[in-house]
Amino acid sequence: SSSSSSSSSSSSTLGNILGNIFASDKVELSQLVGTWKYSGPAVGFQSDDVLKKIGGSAASAAIEKELETYYNKLGLNNLILTIDENANFTLKAKLITFKGVIEKGDNGMFIFNIKAFGSVNLGRLEVYTTLSGKTLSLTCDAEKFVALAKKIMSITNNSTLQSVISLLESYDGVTVGFKLRK
């Protein structure tokens, strides 16, 4: 049975590579409008040097697998992102619902201005956005993801978030987030 698991991970890695070849990071806000449902964790690298340093796409798959364990514990596997024509968004997760407004940033990035419980300002998060078919990948610098997770942890007192924070603090130059499907 170990050979079948390795073949599925290698086909998953191949799928990620092929998906990245055909992905576009030139995404317009109008392409984000709609309802998107979680399909898995997403990992990216801020440079080819970082990719080489941590071991390439095999390391990316390993990080995604580790994140998936935590995402499932946090209920993020039921995450739903809804974006309207006016760039308002709602991000529903098991623990918390976020709302806010998206702005177009520089270099194909979007800035999510995030609020929890309708009024608790969690700040601005710059998000790398790629679109491949009906799959949207949203990732941000792991350090910024950690800062957001710490703010959420102070509101929710969720100990699983501390485990995610510890994991992400060990990844320098890595971007993390979600893959979503329309």
Salt bridges, closest charged atoms under 4 A:
ASP25 OD1 - LYS26 NZ 3.96
GLU64 OE1 - LYS179 NZ 3.42
GLU103 OE2 - ARG124 NH1 2.95
GLU126 OE1 - LYS144 NZ 3.45
GLU169 OE2 - LYS150 NZ 3.32
